[in-house]
Amino acid sequence: MNPSAIFIRRPVATTLLMLAIFMAGLLGYHFLPISALPQVDYPTITVETFYPGAGPDVMATSVTAPLETQLGQMPGLDQMTSRSSGGASVITLRFDLSMSMDVAEQEVQAAINQANSLLPTDLPAPPVYAKVNPADTPVLTLGITSATIPLPEVEDYVDTRLAQKISQISGVGLVTLSGGNRKAYRVRVNVPKLTSYGIDLDTLRTTIGNVNVNSPTGTFDGAQRSATLRVDGQITSPEMLLNQVIAYQSSGPVRIRDVASVVIGPENTQLAAWSNQTPALIMNVQRQPGANVIAVVDNVKATLPTCARPCRRELTLSP
């Protein structure tokens, strides 16, 4: 059967059909999105530095400024913006379109290494970078809940295992957690009792910081053998922290248990997140510039059952 025969036998209907298609196309043309500029994914890298307890002015002068000095010398850098807030510094670097993302990543890592000597020595962790544009919206958001495990324990597992595994997927630029349930030991001080011993809060803070360390101790070298010394200074339970000595007085040692109590809880009690009506952790996955959104989401969803298998009976992942 010739498909064109029906149009040849009915010229009027064919004309009306073509006119209807033309009118539909003309009407749809007015609904096409119009952009003044083309959609371009610039190579963008974000450098984040965390310094708990520091104010915005300290972050700007002690952390952001030294990093900007080193990062500003990189070739191919088009734009650099920074934001300093309480305990956090975020620097966004946008490179020229001719710059490869892999080359830009190497330049950023080299600049951070050069700036390490200029940063405060008591930073809890060195600056970290991510190949992601902070203006991009997450391509996938997961709500993580558990009916049997406390959220601080869930946060510890997700941060050390699940988020690290997802970050390795091709096309994933940044994985962030929100909900404020990072596991921490919370020290609740009885200030009147502490004052009665003649001890101030700064002494207690210094003691807590000094007892929770993990540094090299040294070695014993002999004629026939040598031994490496190791002192485990990590606090692994509230009981270990309560037994630490703050000061010595005539009545004997003053321990933390004498002036405070220690509980395991979230690091920040002022933050929370919910998945529907259930307290949860929120995981946001952002793509790298130029990565295909559908491919990234499909790869993440295919990896989730494997990542959550060790705790599949306790964790619930809901996109």
N, C-alpha and C positions, 0 to 999 in steps of 0.2 A: 504494500500500500504506500502511495506517495504522500508524505506528510504535507506537502505544499498544495495538494489538490483542493483541500477544503478551503484554503484561503483564496485560491483562484476562482472557485465557484461562488464564493460569497465576498465580493469586493467591498460591499458596504460594511459588513460586519468586521472585515479586516481593517478597514479605515478607522472605524470607531474604536477597535481594540488598540491600534497604534496611537490614536489620539488620547485614549485613556492612559496608556503607558507614559506618553509624553507629559500629560498633565500631572501624573503621580510623581514623575521625576522632577518636574518643575516645582511642585509643592515641597518635595523632600529636600530640594536644594537649599531652601531657606532655613532648614533645621540643621544643616551641617555645622559642626563647631568650627569657629574661626579663631585662630591664634595669631597674635602679632609676631611671635617668634616661633621657630620650630622647636620641637621637643628634643632637647640635647642633654645627654647624661655626661656631665663633666667628671673627670677623675677627682673624687673627693675623699679625703681622709680626715677623720676626727681623732684628736689626741686628748685623752682624759687623764687627769691627775687628781687623786683624792688625798686630802690632808685633814683628817678629822680634828675638829676643835679650832681650826684657824678661821679667822674672819675674812670677809671679802677683800679688805685692804692688804692683809698679809698674803693671801693667795695671789693677788695681782702683782705685788712687788717681789715676793720670794719664789713663786712658781711660774706664773704666766709670763712675766717679763723675761726671765732667762731662757725659757723655751722659745718665746717669740724671736729672741735675738739669734738663736741657732737655726730655727726653722725658716726664718726670713731670708737666709742665705742660700736656700736651695734653688737650683736652676729649674725653670719651667713653672714656678709658682705664680699664679695669676692673682689670687686673693687670699687673704688670711684674716679671719675674724676670731675674737676670743670673748669668753664670758667667765668672769670670776664671781663665785658665790661662796657662801659659808662652807668651807671644807671641800670645795670642788673647783676645778679649773677645766674648761672645755675650749679647745682651739680647733677651729674648722679650717682646713686647707683645701683650696680648689686649684687644680693644676690646669695647664693648657691642654687643649684637646689632642695635641700631638704627643703628649707625655703618656707613656704606657703606665698602667696601674701598678704593674710589678716593679717598674723602675722607681715610680713615686714612693712605693712602700719601702724600698731599700734606702732611698734618700731620707725618708722620715725616721727610719730606725737609726741611721747613722747620726742624724742631728740630735735625736734623743740621747744617744750614747755620749755625744760630746757635751750635752747640757747636764749630765748627771752630776758632775763635780760642782756645778753651780746651784744645785737644788738643795733644800734642807736635808741634813743627814738623817733626820728621824722620820722621813717619809715611810709610811707603812708598806708601800709598794711603789715601784717605779712607774712612770707614765705608761699608759697603754694606748694603742691606736686601733682604729677599726676602719675598714674600707667601706664607708657608708656615708651617704648624705643625710645629715640630721633633719633636713626638711622633708625627706621622703616619709610617707606613712608606712607603717608595718604592713607587710604582705600577708602575715598570718599572726593571729593572736590566740593564745591557748590559756585556758583557765585550768589550773592544777589544784585538785582538792584531794583530801584523804579523810576517811572516816575513822581510822585507827591510829595514824601517826600524827603527832603534833606538828603544826606548820613550821616551827624552826627546824625540825628534823627533815621535813620535806624540802625546805629551802636549801639545806646543806646538801642533800642528795641531788636536787635539780641543778644547783650551781656547779657542783664538782663533776657531775657525770652527764646529765641530760643536756644541759646548755653547751658543755664542751663538745659533745658529740654532734649536736646540731650545727655548731659553728664550723665544723669541718666539712659540711656539705657544700658542694660546688654551687656558687651563686649567693650563698648566705653572707651578708656583710656584717651584721651585728645581732646579737641575741641579748636582750635585757630582761631583767626580772624586776617586778614591782610588787609591793604588798607589805614591805617593811618587816619581814619575819626572819631576817638573818640571825642565826643562832649566836647568843652571847651570854656571858656571865654578868648578871646585874648585881652590883654591890649597893646595898641599902644601908647607909651610914646613920648611926645614932649620934648626932652631932653633940648633944649635951654630954653623953658619956665620953666621946672622943675628947672634948674640951677638958673634962675632969682629969684626964691623964696628961694634960699639957701637950697634946699632939694636934697639929693643924691638918686641914684637908690636903694641903699640898704634899705633906710628908706621906700621908696614906696613898695618894695618887702615885707618888714616886716609888713607893714600896711595891705597889701592884705592878707597875711597869717593869721594875727590876727583877721580880721573881719569875716573870713569864718570858723567858728568853731561850733562845736556841742558838748558841754560838760555840765555836771551837774552843776546847779547853786546853789542849796541848798534848805532848807526848813524853814518855820516859824512854830514854836511849841508854842501853847498856852495852857491855862488851860483846854479848852474844845475841841479844834480842832487843827489840824495841816494842813499846806498847803505846797505843793511841788512847788517850783518856776521853771519856764521854760522860758528860753530866746532863741528864735529861731535865731541863728546866722548864718544860712545857706544862702548863696547868691543864689537867685532863678531867678534873672533877671539882665541884664546889668545896668538898672536904679538904682538898689540897690547898685551896686558896684560903680557907678559914684558918688553917694551921700556921700560916705564915706570920712571922714575928715582925711587928712594926717598930718597936722600941724596947729597950730594957730599962726597968726602974728598980728601986730598992725592993719592991715586993715581988719582982720576977719579970719575965718577959710579957709584953703586951702583944697579943695576937689579934688578927683581924676579927676572929669570932667574938672577941671581947667588946668590940665597938661597932660591929656591923653584921649584917646577914647577907648571904649570897644565894641567889636563885638563878636557874637557867630559864631564859626567856628571850623574846625578840630584842634585837639591838635598838630599834626605834618603836616605841609603843604608840606613837602618834600617827603611824601609817598603817593602812589596812586596805585590803581588796576583797571583792566578792565575785563569785561566779554564780549568777542568779541569786539565790538566797543563802549560799554557803560561803564561809570564809575561805579564801583561796589565794594562790599566787598567780600572777598574770605574767605570761611570757610573751614578749613581742619579738618577732623575727623580721628583720629588715634585709633587703636584698642589696647586692653590690651594684654600683652604677653599670648599666648595660646588661645586667642579667635578666633573663626572661622570667616574668612573674609566675606564670603558670607552671613552668618547669621547676622553679624553686619550691613552690608550694607542694607540688606532687612529690618531689624528692624528700621534703621534710615529712610529709604524711606517711610515705613509705618507710621512713627510718624510725618513726615514733614507736611502733610495736617492738622493735629490737631494743631501742634505748630504754624503754620502760619495763622490759621483761623482768629484771631483778625485783621490781616492786609492783608487778602488774596487779596483784591482788589488793594492794593498799592505795595505789594512786589512780586517780581518774583524770584523764585528759579530755577536755571538751573545747573544740575550736569555736 
